[in-house]
């Protein structure tokens, strides 16, 4: 008889990940723990569940028959876990928010305002490009620039972020308003695996056959590289305008505007502490609309035309 759900949970992870190391990392347990629990499950079933190939653990026919029901049990367990989160009705607890690195920079800049009157709630800000699985409670809330096509996920638009090209004052003095001059300067951008990041499609189209001289997979590294004078590049206006070392070199890029959404699992949206944080985030983004939209009247940026007059 299979009496230990943890053995089945490990079994599902190994079947999906294909290696002891990956399964252990996913479950946040040790490598030997995964091996021990798989052995215990094989003993309970009375059959071998995996063939150990050179590059992966391959589920056997017996394992494949068991896998469907095990996944159903996992989904049921996750549903119970989500529903249990709201049973107490308490405003206390932790809310985990998954964001990318540039959104993390925006949120931490305004964290004191965000947490005002909500000191009873602990905030965890998880930084990753990979969307956390809300069904598995890897996070309570996501802020992303796309909405997954899942019936279980509820989305709320927070704001439309503006982007422009930024560079140091040295590069600003070289800009004469022509695309040719701008294109001829050295550029900084994301690597090819992260071309989906906001502004990067515009940059790739603008540069044509040219590639950025400096490439990265991290938005903050990208901003630091531009600040260091390695080239010019596309940044969110809230990040570029606030940096005294940077100057906006172009108008706002209309084709690079990006909507950002607050995402939550339908089972969790009415949990008191999560609802409080959702409402607080909505107020924060509304209060910071001019900063987010790159409103130059409320920015320290010197417009390009004024720079040209000053250098004449």
C-alpha positions in Angstrom: 0.0 0.0 0.0 1.2 3.5 -0.9 0.8 5.4 2.3 3.2 8.3 2.1 2.2 11.2 -0.2 5.8 12.7 0.0 7.0 9.6 -1.9 4.6 10.3 -4.7 5.5 14.0 -4.7 9.1 13.1 -5.2 8.1 10.5 -7.9 6.3 13.2 -9.9 9.2 15.6 -9.6 11.7 13.0 -10.8 9.5 11.9 -13.7 9.1 15.6 -14.8 12.7 16.7 -14.2 14.5 13.6 -15.3 17.4 13.8 -12.8 17.9 13.4 -9.1 19.7 16.8 -8.9 17.0 18.7 -10.7 14.2 17.0 -8.7 16.1 17.7 -5.4 16.5 21.4 -6.4 12.8 21.7 -7.3 11.7 20.1 -4.0 14.4 21.8 -1.9 15.6 18.5 -0.4 18.8 16.6 -0.6 19.9 14.4 -3.5 19.9 11.3 -1.2 16.4 12.1 0.0 15.1 11.8 -3.6 16.8 8.5 -4.1 15.6 7.1 -0.8 12.0 8.1 -1.4 12.0 6.6 -4.9 13.3 3.4 -3.5 10.6 3.3 -0.8 7.9 3.9 -3.4 9.3 1.1 -5.6 9.2 -1.2 -2.6 5.6 -0.3 -1.9 4.5 -0.7 -5.5 6.6 -3.8 -6.0 8.0 -2.7 -9.3 10.8 -0.7 -10.9 9.7 2.8 -11.7 12.8 4.3 -13.5 15.4 3.1 -15.9 18.7 4.9 -15.3 20.0 6.1 -18.7 23.3 7.9 -19.2 21.6 11.3 -19.3 18.4 10.9 -17.4 16.0 8.8 -15.3 13.4 7.3 -17.8 10.0 6.3 -16.3 9.1 2.7 -16.9 5.7 1.6 -18.2 4.6 1.0 -14.7 5.7 4.5 -13.7 3.7 6.0 -16.6 0.6 4.2 -15.4 1.1 5.6 -11.9 2.0 9.1 -13.1 -1.4 10.3 -14.1 -3.0 9.5 -10.8 0.0 10.9 -8.9 -0.3 14.2 -10.8 -4.0 14.3 -9.9 -3.1 13.9 -6.3 -0.5 16.7 -6.6 -3.1 19.0 -8.1 -5.6 18.2 -5.3 -2.9 18.8 -2.7 -2.0 22.2 -4.2 -5.7 23.2 -4.3 -6.1 22.3 -0.6 -3.0 24.3 0.2 -4.3 27.4 -1.7 -7.7 27.2 -0.1 -6.2 26.7 3.4 -4.3 29.9 3.0 -7.6 31.9 3.3 -9.4 29.9 5.9 -8.1 31.8 8.9 -9.1 35.2 7.6 -6.0 36.7 9.2 -4.4 39.9 7.9 -1.1 38.6 9.3 1.5 36.6 7.3 3.8 36.7 4.4 3.0 37.7 0.8 5.6 36.6 -1.8 5.8 38.7 -5.0 7.6 37.5 -8.1 9.1 40.1 -10.4 12.0 40.6 -12.8 15.0 42.7 -11.8 13.9 46.0 -13.2 10.5 45.8 -11.6 12.3 44.8 -8.3 14.3 48.1 -8.6 11.0 50.0 -9.0 9.3 48.3 -6.1 12.3 48.6 -3.7 12.6 52.3 -4.5 9.0 52.7 -3.2 8.9 49.9 -0.7 8.5 52.2 2.3 5.4 53.7 0.7 4.1 50.3 -0.3 4.4 48.9 3.2 3.0 52.0 4.9 0.1 51.0 7.2 0.8 47.3 6.4 3.7 46.5 8.8 1.8 43.4 10.0 2.5 41.8 6.5 5.9 40.5 5.7 7.0 41.1 2.1 9.1 38.7 0.1 10.3 39.9 -3.3 11.5 37.1 -5.5 13.5 38.2 -8.5 13.4 36.0 -11.6 12.7 36.1 -15.4 10.8 32.8 -15.1 7.2 33.2 -14.0 6.6 31.5 -10.7 3.9 28.8 -10.7 1.0 30.3 -8.8 -0.8 26.9 -8.7 2.1 25.5 -6.7 2.3 28.5 -4.4 5.8 29.4 -5.7 4.6 32.9 -5.2 1.4 34.6 -4.2 1.5 37.4 -6.7 3.3 38.0 -10.1 4.0 41.2 -11.8 4.7 40.5 -15.5 4.3 42.1 -18.9 2.2 39.3 -20.3 -0.8 37.4 -19.0 -0.7 33.6 -19.2 -3.7 32.0 -20.9 -4.8 30.1 -17.9 -8.4 30.0 -16.5 -7.1 29.8 -12.9 -5.1 33.1 -13.2 -6.7 36.5 -12.6 -5.0 39.6 -14.1 -5.2 43.3 -13.1 -3.5 45.9 -15.3 -1.2 48.1 -13.2 0.4 50.5 -15.6 1.9 51.1 -19.0 5.6 51.5 -18.8 7.5 53.9 -21.2 10.9 53.2 -22.6 13.5 55.4 -24.4 17.2 55.3 -25.4 19.6 56.5 -22.7 23.3 57.2 -22.6 25.9 59.2 -20.7 26.5 63.0 -21.4 29.5 62.1 -23.7 27.1 60.2 -26.0 24.4 62.9 -25.7 26.9 65.4 -27.2 27.3 63.2 -30.2 23.6 62.9 -31.0 22.4 65.2 -33.7 18.8 64.0 -34.1 19.4 61.6 -37.0 18.9 57.9 -36.9 22.2 57.4 -38.7 24.2 59.0 -36.0 22.3 57.2 -33.3 22.7 53.9 -35.0 26.4 54.4 -35.4 27.1 54.7 -31.7 28.0 51.6 -29.6 25.0 49.9 -28.1 24.2 47.8 -25.0 21.4 45.3 -24.9 20.1 41.9 -23.8 21.5 38.7 -25.3 19.6 36.8 -28.0 17.8 34.5 -25.4 16.3 37.6 -23.9 15.2 39.5 -27.0 11.6 39.2 -25.6 12.4 41.7 -22.9 10.7 45.1 -23.3 12.4 47.5 -25.8 14.7 44.8 -27.2 12.6 44.1 -30.3 12.6 47.8 -31.2 16.4 48.0 -30.6 17.0 44.9 -32.8 14.9 46.3 -35.6 16.6 49.7 -35.3 20.1 48.3 -35.4 19.4 45.8 -38.3 22.4 43.6 -38.9 24.4 45.2 -36.0 24.5 43.5 -32.6 25.0 45.4 -29.3 28.7 45.5 -28.4 27.8 44.6 -24.8 25.1 42.0 -24.1 23.7 40.7 -20.9 20.8 38.7 -19.5 20.0 41.1 -16.6 18.3 44.5 -16.8 20.2 46.1 -13.9 23.6 45.0 -15.4 22.4 46.5 -18.7 21.7 49.8 -17.0 25.0 49.8 -15.2 26.8 49.1 -18.4 25.1 52.1 -20.0 26.0 54.2 -17.0 29.6 53.1 -17.3 29.8 54.6 -20.8 30.0 51.3 -22.6 27.3 52.3 -25.1 23.7 53.5 -25.3 20.6 51.4 -24.9 16.9 51.1 -24.2 15.8 51.4 -20.6 12.5 51.9 -18.8 12.0 55.7 -18.2 11.6 55.3 -14.5 15.1 53.8 -14.3 16.9 56.0 -16.8 15.3 59.3 -15.8 16.2 58.9 -12.1 19.8 58.3 -12.8 21.8 61.6 -12.9 24.6 59.9 -14.9 22.2 59.2 -17.8 20.4 61.4 -20.4 17.4 60.5 -22.4 18.6 60.5 -26.1 15.3 59.9 -27.8 11.6 60.6 -27.4 9.6 57.8 -25.7 9.6 54.8 -28.0 5.9 54.3 -28.9 6.4 50.7 -30.1 8.2 49.8 -26.9 5.5 50.8 -24.4 4.6 47.7 -22.3 1.6 47.0 -20.0 2.5 45.4 -16.7 -0.1 43.1 -15.0 -0.6 42.0 -11.4 -1.4 38.2 -11.5 -2.9 36.1 -8.8 -4.4 32.6 -8.6 -8.2 32.7 -8.4 -8.2 30.7 -5.2 -6.0 33.3 -3.5 -7.3 36.7 -4.6 -9.7 37.0 -1.6 -7.1 36.0 1.1 -7.1 39.1 3.3 -3.3 39.7 3.3 -3.0 39.1 -0.4 -6.0 41.4 -1.2 -4.4 44.1 1.0 -1.1 43.9 -0.9 -2.9 43.8 -4.3 -4.8 47.0 -3.5 -1.6 48.6 -2.1 0.3 47.8 -5.3 -2.5 49.2 -7.4 -2.4 52.5 -5.4 1.4 52.7 -5.7 1.4 52.3 -9.5 -1.4 54.9 -9.8 0.5 57.3 -7.6 3.7 56.8 -9.7 2.0 57.1 -13.1 4.1 60.1 -14.2 7.3 58.4 -13.3 6.3 55.2 -15.0 5.1 57.0 -18.2 8.3 59.1 -18.4 6.6 62.5 -18.0 9.5 64.9 -18.7 7.8 67.8 -16.9 8.4 65.9 -13.7 11.8 64.6 -14.6 15.3 66.0 -14.1 16.2 64.9 -17.7 17.4 67.7 -20.0 15.6 67.3 -23.4 17.8 66.7 -26.4 16.8 69.9 -28.1 18.0 71.9 -25.1 21.3 70.0 -25.1 21.8 70.9 -28.7 21.2 74.6 -28.1 23.6 74.5 -25.1 26.4 72.9 -27.1 26.0 75.2 -30.1 
